[in-house]
Amino acid sequence: MGKHRNRKYLKYLTNKAIKYYFANPEDNNMKELAAKFNLPQQKLSQALSVELKKRVDNSLPRRCLNY
């Protein structure tokens, strides 16, 4: 049985995968991303949805609507 990965390392991998996701828009296949960074697909999907929500909330048109 392999060595368990701690939360800090998993968070580091998910952040790295998210940066790769936005830097390479042509490689946005979830299965390939999960395999490339050795992450569970569900964890990667959750992290991407949180990041997308954060980016939408911080977008300029969204902030202007609140005024």
N, C-alpha and C positions, 0 to 999 in steps of 0.2 A: 504494500500500500504506500502511496506517495505521501510526501510531506504536505500538511495542511497549509493553506495560504491564509495569512491574517487579514483583517479588515483593511488595514492601512495599505497593504500591497494591492488588494482588490480595488480599492478606491483609486490608487495610482494607475492601475491598468484601465479602469473605466474612464478616467480623465484623459488618458493617452488615446483611447479608442474614440472618445468624443472629439478630440482635436483632429484626429485623422479623418473622422466622418465629415467634418466641416471643411477641412483642407482639401479633400479629394471628393468632390461631388459626384464623380462618375463611378466610384466604388462604394455605393450605398446599399449593398446587399447585407442584410442582418446576419445571415448564416455565415457568410465569409468573414465578416468583421469579428463575430464571436469566435470563429476558429482561429483567425489571425492573432487575436490577443488572448486566446485561451480563457475566455470568459463564458459564463452561462448566458444563453441568448435572452433569457427573461431579465436578468440583471442589466444587461446592456440596453434592452428596450426600455426599462424603467428609467435608467440614467439618461437616455436620450430624450424621453418625454419630459423629464424634469428640466433638462437643459433647454429644450425648445420652449417650454412654458416660461422659463426665466428670460429667454431672449425676446419673446413676444411681449412680455410685461415691460421690458426695458426699451422697447423700440420707441422711436420718436413719435409716430402717429398715435400709438397707444397712450403715451404720456400726455400728449396734447389733448386727447379726449377727456382726460380727468380734470382739466381746468375749466 
